[in-house]
Amino acid sequence: MAKLIIDDGIFNKEAVAKGQISQNAGDISIGGAGGALTRLPIGTAGKVLTVNAVANGLEYKTVEFTKSIIVESPLVTDDIGIWEPGVEITITKVVYRVTSATSVTFNINHSGGTDLWVSDKVASTTRTSVTSFTDATCTANNYIRFQASAVSGTPSSIEITITYTFN
């Protein structure tokens, strides 16, 4: 059985005293039963420690997350907060479409006033996926917002999914 020790400099003083891990706060060490512990390298910002099937079983990876919003009966005046990330993120993809009727023209606003695209996007009943942005880096503790600028016909809803990574 493998063991994982995470040293935050506080709760692992016993392991430090036994020489199982270094005294550097933030070290992560791993080893097999009865074997020597191996220190993992410090991860890169925005990467998450994950389990794999090779080597020591752990690696740092970029992980993507999603947030979705459905706005029913969208109006040209809609300015709706989607969420407020507590850390800086980068948007990597936005997928959108309207259900029934014609279209909704919109933008995603972030970081207290920055639009994701220079020109608003037009959502139709065709699913659209966009991976190119004017400014996709969103600051921490600022709402990410859906802002409509035009509505054509009477769409039942607009569906938007935002894919992002931690910076």
N, C-alpha and C positions, 0 to 999 in steps of 0.2 A: 504494500500500500504506500503510495506516494504521500509526502506531507508538504504542505505549503505554509510558509511563515511569512507574514507581512510585518515589517518593523516600522512602526510609526514613531519610534523613539520613546514611547511611553509604556505600552502594554506588553512589550516583549523583552523587558530588562533581563529576565531569567535566561532567555535564549542568547542574549548578547553576552551575559556573564559566562555562559558555557562555551562561548566561541562559535556557536552555531551560525550566527549571522553577524554582519559588521555593525558598527554603531552609527552608520549613516542613516538618518531618517529617510524613509521611503524605500529602503531596500526590499527586494522581493527575492527570496531564496526557495529552492525546491530540491528535493532529493528523494530517492527511493528508501524503503524500509531498511534501516541500518546503514545506509550509504551516506557518503559525504554530501553536504548541501552545496548546490551550485547557485551562484548569484546571477539573476537575470539582469540584462542591461536595462537601464532606465528607459522607459517608453518615450515615444515622440508625442508632442502635444497633439491632441485630437485623436489619439489611437486608444483602443480598448484592449485589455488583456483578455485573450480568448484561449480556449482549449483546442488543441489539434491532435492528430494521431501520430505525429513524428517527434523525434528528439526528446525533449523533456516534457512534451505535452502542452506547453504554453507558448504563445506568441502574441505580439502586438499587431492589431489590425485596425484599419479604418472601418467603422461600422456605420451604416446609413440607417436613419430613422425616418418615420413619416408622421405627418399630421394631416388630417383631412377636415374639411368643412363643407357642409351642404347648406346653402342659403335658399330657403323656400320663397317663392314669389318675389324674386329680386327686384329692387327698385333702383332708379338712377341715383338716388340719394344715399344708398347703402354705404356705410363706412363702419365695418364690423371687425372688432379685434378677434384674431384667431387664437393666438396665445402669446405669452411673454416668456421667452427662453431666459433662464437664469444664468446662462453662459453664452459666450460668443459662438455663433454657428455660421456655417456656409450652406446656402441653399444650392443643391445640385440638380434638382429636377422639379418641374411643376407640371402636373397633368390636370386637364380641365375639360368640361363639357357642360352643356345645358341639357335638361330633359324637356322635351317637347317644345314647341313654338320656335322662335327664331334665334335670338342671340343676346348676349350680355357682353358689353365692353368693360374691361376692368384692368386694374393693376394691383400688385401686392406692394404695400408700403412697409418699410421697416426702419429701425434705428432712429425713430423720432422724426422722420420726414423724407427718407430716401425711397424712391421707387425702384422696384426690381428691374423694370424695363423702361427705356426712354419713351417708347410708344406703348400705349395701352394695348392689351390683347383682346381679341374678339372670340368669345366662346360660342360655338355652335353645337349642334347635336352630334358632330363628329368629335370623337375623343382626340385631344391634342396633347402632345408631350413636348415640353420645351426644356432644353438644357443650356441655353445661352442667355446670359443676363448682363445688364449694364453694371450692376453692383449687387453681388449676392452675399456679401459678408454682413451679417446682422449683429449688432452690438448686444451685449447682455442687458437684461432688465428693461428692454424697450419692446412694446407690442409689435407684432407682425399683424398687419391689417389687410382685409379685403376692401377695396374701394371701387365701387361701380361708377362708370362715367356715362353709360348709355345702355338702354334696354330697348330691344326691338321685338315687337309682338308681346306675348304674355308667357314667357317660359315658366314652367312649373318650379324649376330650381336650377341652380348652378352648383356643380360638384367640383371641388378643387382638392388635390392631394399634393402636399409639399414634401419633398424628400430632402434631407439635410444631414450634415455631419457636424460633430463638435470640432471646434478649432483648438 
